[in-house]
Amino acid sequence: MNDLVCIKRNEPVADSLQIAEMFGKRHDRVLRAIDNTIKMLPKNGERSNGNLMFIPSKKKMADGQMHRMYYMNRDGFSLVVMGFTGSKAMEWKLKYIEAFNRMEEIIRDPERMTARIEGKTTRRTLTDQIQRMQQRAEELGSKHAQHYYHSITKLCNDAAGVTDRAIADRKSLNRLQTVEEIIADLIGADLDANVDYHDIYQHCKIKAKALQQAFA
């Protein structure tokens, strides 16, 4: 699962686009709920513990246009989703509460925060190499190249013993960073040497398995 919350202004926040997706609601309706909540807040009530509960933003969407959205902290999130009902809604409320709790723990742990930030940089490098691999596969006629992102991500997570990087401890994050660095280098070297993409994936499987055994 992708991270449900991120950090803005040194505080955990959730974004309205993902909330709409997770709760199965249209984004314009989530925006309306946020707008109505803001209107009902008392004067100077937009802040909790000195921080804005709702941070307006924009994101470029598939249509090429910039669409408005909001980031919201725990209190803002709670105000908006308290009206969402049903068993599915309750399931996601609990998942978000857990995500907020975990992110707050990360912020309180500087070393874990550092590991998380460094891991994101490594993740971007790996993603770039997987995209190169997918492009190579598509050029050679593969109809399933898009599956490599999920497959290689799972190889790395399994090797590091991580099921969800959002709640992984510092040691697991460090292991995952090591695995992803090694796999990214392997993919890059194989691509530069014009190794067949099928063989590149097999090399990733073998290397990930060896790393998993090394960590055991």
C-alpha positions in Angstrom: 0.0 0.0 0.0 1.2 3.5 -0.8 1.8 5.8 2.2 -1.5 7.2 3.4 0.1 10.2 5.0 3.2 12.3 4.2 5.0 15.2 5.9 4.3 18.9 5.2 5.7 21.6 7.4 7.1 18.9 9.7 3.6 17.5 10.4 1.9 14.4 9.1 -0.8 15.2 6.5 -3.2 13.3 4.3 -4.2 14.5 0.8 -7.8 14.9 -0.4 -7.1 13.0 -3.7 -6.0 9.9 -2.0 -8.8 10.2 0.6 -11.3 10.3 -2.2 -9.8 7.2 -3.8 -9.5 5.2 -0.5 -13.0 6.0 0.7 -14.5 5.5 -2.8 -15.8 9.0 -3.2 -15.6 11.6 -6.0 -12.9 14.1 -5.3 -15.2 17.1 -6.0 -17.4 15.8 -3.1 -14.5 15.5 -0.8 -13.5 19.1 -1.7 -17.0 20.2 -1.0 -16.9 18.5 2.4 -13.6 20.3 3.2 -14.9 23.7 1.9 -18.0 23.3 4.1 -15.9 22.3 7.1 -13.7 25.4 6.7 -16.7 27.6 6.4 -18.2 26.3 9.7 -15.0 26.7 11.7 -15.0 29.6 14.2 -12.8 32.6 13.7 -9.1 31.6 13.8 -10.3 28.0 14.0 -8.4 26.9 10.9 -5.4 26.0 13.2 -4.8 23.2 15.6 -1.7 23.4 17.8 -0.6 26.4 15.8 -0.7 24.5 12.5 -3.2 24.8 9.6 -5.7 22.0 9.5 -6.2 22.4 5.8 -3.4 23.4 3.3 -4.7 24.3 -0.2 -2.6 23.0 -3.0 -2.8 21.9 -6.7 -1.8 18.9 -8.7 -1.4 18.3 -12.4 -3.8 15.5 -13.4 -4.2 13.2 -16.4 -6.0 15.9 -18.4 -2.9 18.1 -18.2 -4.7 20.7 -16.1 -3.9 21.8 -12.5 -6.6 20.7 -10.2 -7.1 22.0 -6.6 -6.7 19.7 -3.7 -6.0 19.9 0.1 -3.5 18.5 2.5 -5.0 18.1 6.0 -3.4 17.3 9.3 -4.9 14.7 11.8 -7.5 17.1 13.1 -8.6 18.3 9.7 -8.8 14.8 8.5 -10.9 13.8 11.5 -13.4 16.7 10.9 -13.9 15.8 7.3 -14.2 12.0 7.5 -16.3 11.8 10.6 -19.3 12.0 8.3 -18.2 9.1 6.2 -20.2 6.0 7.2 -20.3 2.3 6.5 -18.0 -0.6 7.3 -15.6 0.3 4.4 -15.3 3.8 5.7 -14.5 2.6 9.2 -11.8 0.3 7.8 -10.1 3.2 6.2 -10.5 5.5 9.1 -8.6 3.0 11.3 -5.9 2.6 8.6 -5.4 6.4 8.5 -5.3 6.7 12.3 -2.6 4.0 12.3 -0.7 5.9 9.5 -0.9 9.2 11.4 0.4 7.4 14.5 3.3 5.8 12.7 4.3 9.0 10.9 4.3 10.9 14.2 6.6 8.2 15.6 8.9 8.8 12.7 9.0 12.5 13.2 9.9 11.9 16.9 12.7 9.6 15.9 15.4 11.6 13.9 17.4 8.6 12.9 14.3 6.8 11.5 13.3 10.0 9.7 16.7 10.2 8.1 16.5 6.5 7.0 13.1 7.2 5.5 14.2 10.3 3.6 17.4 8.5 2.3 15.2 5.5 1.3 13.0 7.7 -0.8 16.0 8.9 -2.8 17.1 5.3 -3.3 13.6 4.4 -4.3 13.5 7.0 -7.0 16.8 5.7 -8.5 15.4 2.2 -8.6 12.2 3.4 -10.1 14.1 5.1 -12.9 16.0 1.9 -13.7 12.8 -0.2 -13.7 11.3 2.3 -16.1 14.3 1.9 -18.4 13.8 -1.8 -18.2 10.1 -1.6 -19.0 10.8 0.6 -22.0 13.4 -1.8 -23.3 10.9 -4.7 -22.8 8.1 -2.8 -24.6 10.5 -1.9 -27.5 11.1 -5.7 -27.9 7.5 -6.5 -27.9 6.6 -7.3 -24.3 2.9 -7.1 -23.5 3.4 -7.3 -19.8 6.3 -4.9 -19.2 4.2 -2.8 -16.8 4.3 -5.7 -14.3 8.0 -5.3 -13.6 7.5 -2.4 -11.3 5.3 -4.4 -8.9 7.3 -7.6 -9.3 10.7 -6.0 -8.6 9.3 -3.9 -5.7 8.0 -7.1 -4.1 11.4 -8.8 -4.6 13.1 -5.9 -2.7 10.5 -5.8 0.1 10.6 -9.5 0.6 14.4 -9.5 0.7 14.4 -6.8 3.3 11.5 -8.3 5.3 9.3 -5.2 4.8 5.6 -5.4 4.2 4.8 -1.7 4.4 7.6 0.9 4.4 5.2 3.4 6.1 5.3 1.3 9.3 8.7 -0.3 8.9 11.3 0.2 11.7 14.6 1.9 11.2 16.6 -1.4 10.8 14.1 -2.6 8.1 14.3 0.7 6.3 18.1 0.5 6.2 17.9 -3.0 4.9 15.5 -2.0 2.2 17.6 0.9 1.1 20.6 -1.5 0.7 18.6 -4.0 -1.3 17.1 -1.3 -3.6 20.6 0.3 -4.2 22.0 -3.1 -5.2 19.0 -4.0 -7.4 19.1 -0.6 -9.1 22.8 -1.0 -9.8 22.2 -4.5 -11.2 19.5 -3.4 -13.5 21.5 -0.4 -14.7 24.6 -2.5 -15.4 22.6 -5.2 -17.2 20.8 -2.6 -19.4 24.1 -1.0 -20.3 25.4 -4.4 -21.3 22.3 -5.1 -23.4 21.3 -8.1 -21.4 17.9 -9.5 -22.4 15.1 -8.1 -20.1 14.0 -11.6 -19.2 17.5 -12.4 -17.9 17.6 -9.1 -16.0 14.6 -10.0 -14.1 16.0 -13.4 -13.3 19.2 -11.8 -12.1 17.1 -9.6 -9.8 15.4 -12.6 -8.4 18.6 -14.4 -7.7 20.2 -11.3 -6.1 17.2 -10.6 -4.0 17.0 -14.1 -2.7 20.7 -14.0 -1.8 20.2 -10.8 0.1 17.2 -12.2 1.9 19.3 -15.2 3.1 22.1 -12.8 4.1 19.7 -10.8 6.3 18.2 -13.9 7.9 
